[in-house]
């Protein structure tokens, strides 16, 4: 289970923990934050799709929520599609920090007071503690966390140590551009809904995800680099293969990808009943493979076309 189970809600949660002095606010981590010096921009051309009818257009753009600085993706066909659009639609619109914290307390902490370490055996605890030491986070501070929440926090903070920057993430840049252009910003999900999906996973699946993430901590940045390279190339089929290798549990795959993709396909089909142009940006993993949003749209007689550029 090497795939990074990251989305906008989880990135926002981790950042709010850091900002408010939670476990993610590690002095060791802060000392190794990504450099702010300008870096050369490398042009990349991620995949873009479009669906349309006589008076409606929906652009589908796959995002990466956390990137290294210097990736020039917001140009050419992507920028043209964004500029033509009446509004931006993301997975979620982030609530304020106070609301984010309340939601994390509800879904990311064990509501019965059971400690994280008590959910793992001795060997699993050893693997987790060692991984946290490598990331620069105190394992003991995560005792109130559910396993999924500890895993995602470890992943995000580990990637930041490896040079990734949430401010360089696609959604962050798109949101800023939409606000600057006075474009409305909508969403197909809510933060609470996304967190509820993770909270609803069985404890066994959550612990497996945590332990497998801990085992892969040394290769975390390299694995993410490979996924970003497939996104940037672009190689949606290759990205789908990597995603499927990570999501081997059928229940996990259904909860995190297939079920949500099906909901979004319904949303797009209804959106085409209204006039206007929408730029829809969701995690790139949702636009790859046989259970992708584009594939599921065929059930509604809708064909998504790749925009060549």
N, C-alpha and C positions, 0 to 999 in steps of 0.2 A: 504494500500500500504506500508507494513512494510519491503518489501524486499530491500536489499541494492543494488542500481543500480551502482555498482562500477566496473570499469574495469581498464586496465593498463593506458589508456590515462587519466582518471580522477584522479588516484593516482598521476601520474606524474604532472598533472596540479596543484594539491593542494600543492605538495611539492615545486614546483617552486614558487608558491605564497609566501610560508613561507620563502624560501631561499632569495627571493628578497624583503622581507619586506612588502608584501601585507597584506590583511586582515587576512590571516591565521597565520601571524607572531605575535601572541598574547603573551605578556609577561606572562600572567597567564597560557596560554597553555604550553609555554616553560618550566615553572617551574614544570609542572606535566608530562613532557615527560617520556616515558617508561624507567625504570632503565636499565643501561647497564651492570650490574653485571651478570656474567654467571648464567644460570638457568639449572636445570637438564633436560636432553633430554628425552622426552617421545616418544616411538616408535608408529607410526601410519601407517596405510596401505591403503591409498586412492585408489580408483578404477582406473584400467588401462585397456585399450582395445587395440586390434590390428586388423588391416585389412591387407591382403596380397594377392599376386598372385605369379606367378612363380618366378619373379625377383624383386618384389617391396614389401616393408613393410612400413606401417604407424602406429606408436603407437599413441594412443589418451589418453592424460592424463589431467584430470580436475584439474584446479588450484584454489587457493584462493589468491587473490592479496595482502592481508594484513593479517598477522598472529601474534599471540603472540610468542615470542621467546621460543625455547625449543621443537619444534615439529619435531621429526625425521622421515621425510617422504622420504628423498632422499637416499634410500638404497634398498636392496633386488631387487625385480623385476623392480622397477622404475629405479634404478641406472643401472641395467643390460641393460634395454632397451635403456636408454640414451647412455650408452657406446657403444652399438652396432650401434647406429644411425650415419649417415653421417652428419646430420645437425639438427639444432633446428629450429622449426617454432612456433612463438608466434602469438597472436592477432595483436600486433603492435611491431615495433622497435622504441623505443623512440627517437625523434630528440633531438637536443641540447636545452639548456634552453632558449636561445633567440627565437628559432623557436617555442618552446612550448608556450612562453609568447605571441607571435604574434597570434598564433592560438586561444589561449584563449580569447584574446581581440576581435577577429573576431566572435567567436561563443559563448562565455560565457558572454559577455557584451551586453546590449541592444543597438542596433545600432542607434536607434532613440532617445536615451537619456531619455527614460521613466524610472522612478525610480522603484525599486523593491516594495517599500511600496505602490505605487499607483496602483499596480496590485492586491492588496489584500484589503479586507474590514477590518474594525476596529478590528473585532474579530480575523481574520487571522493574522493581524499584531501583535496583542497582543500575540498570541500563538508563532509566530516566534521569536519575541523579547525575550520572556521568555526563549525559548529553547536556543537561542544564549547566553544568560547570563549563563545558566547552562554549556554550552560547553566552555565558556570563550572567546567568540568572540564578538566584537562590531557590533551589527546589523546595525548601521548607515553606516559602512564601506562597506556594501554589496549593497548599493543603485544602483550602476551601473550594478549589476549582473542580468542575467536572472534567473528565479526561479530555474531551474534545477541545475544551477551552484552553487547557494547558498545552495541548499539542499545537494549536494554531498560534498561540502567543509565542511559543518556542520557534515556530517556523518563521513568523514575521520578523522577530527580533534577530534570528540567525541570518536571515536574508539581508537585513539592514547592516549587520556586521560584514557581510560579503559585498557591500557596495550598492545594494538596492535602496531606492528612495521612494517613499510613498508619494512625495510631492511630484515625482515624475510619472506616476501612474496615469493611465489613460483617462479614467473618470475625473481625476483632479483637473487635468488640463481641459477636458471637454466642458466641465462645469464652469470653469473660469471663463472660457470662450463664450458659453451660452449667456452667462450673466453680463459679459461685456457687450454682447449683441442684443441684450434684452429679449432673449428667447425664453419662452416658458420651459421649465424643467419638470418632467413627470417621471413616474416609475411604474414598473410592473409588479413590484413586491414592496414589502416594508421591512425595516430592520427587524422588527419583532417577529415577522413571519420567517425570515431567514434564520434567526437564532433558534426559533422553535423547531425548525427542521433538524438542526444539530442536536438540540436537547432531546428530541424524540428518538434518536438513535439508541439502540440497546447498549447497556453498559459493556457487554462483551465487545461489540463493534468499536465503541469509543476507546476502550483500553487497547485493543489491537491497533487502532489508528495511532494512539499515543506512543506505544512501544515501537511500532515500525518507523514512525517519524524520528524517534530518538535514535534508533539504530542507524538511520540514514543521515544523521546530523553532519557527519564529515563531508558528505557528498551533496549537501543541501544546495549550495550555491551553484555547483556544476550542473546539478539536475535542473535547476531553474534556468540556468543559462541555455541549456539544450532546448527546453520548452519555449523560451523566448525566441531562440533562433528559428524554430519551426514556425512560430507566429509571424516573425518578421520576414521570412523568406519569400512568400508564404507557402506553407505546406500543411493545409488543413487535415489531409489524410494522415500525415505523419503525426500531427498533434493528437488526432483522435486515437491513434495506436498507443501513444504514450499515456493518454488519459485512461484508456481502457486497461492498460497494464496495471495502473495504480488502483483502479476501482474494480477489483475482482469480486467483491462481495455483491451479489445481486440486489440486496436490500439497500445497500449504500449507493449503488449506481442509480437505482430507481429514485431514491429520495433526493439525491443531489443533482442529478442530471435529467433522466427521462421524464419524471413527473412534472418537473418545472418546465422543461422544454415543451411538453404537451400543453401546459397552461398558457405559455407564451404564444404558441401557434394559434390557439383560440383567440388570444388578444389581438394578434396581427390580423386574423381573418375578419374580426369585427372592426378593426381600425380601417380596413379597406372599404368599409361601408360609408366612411366619412371622407369628405374632400380634404385635401391638404397633403403636406409632405412632412414625414417624421424621420428623424435620425435616431435609430435605436441602437444603443451600445450596451452589450452584455458580455460576460466572460467568454473568451474565445473557445473554451471547451464546450460551450453550449451550441456552437455553430460548426461542430466537427463530428463526423461519424454517422452511423446509420440511425442513431436516435437524435440527431441534431434537429434544431428548430426547422431548418430548411426542408429536411426530409419529412418531418411530420406535417408540414404545410400541404404536402401533396394530398393528404386526406380531405382537404377542403378545396381541391382543385386549383391550388395556388402554386405557381412555380417561381422559385427564387433563382435569379440569374447572377452569376459572378460578374462584377464590374471589372473589365480588363483595363489595366493602366500600368 
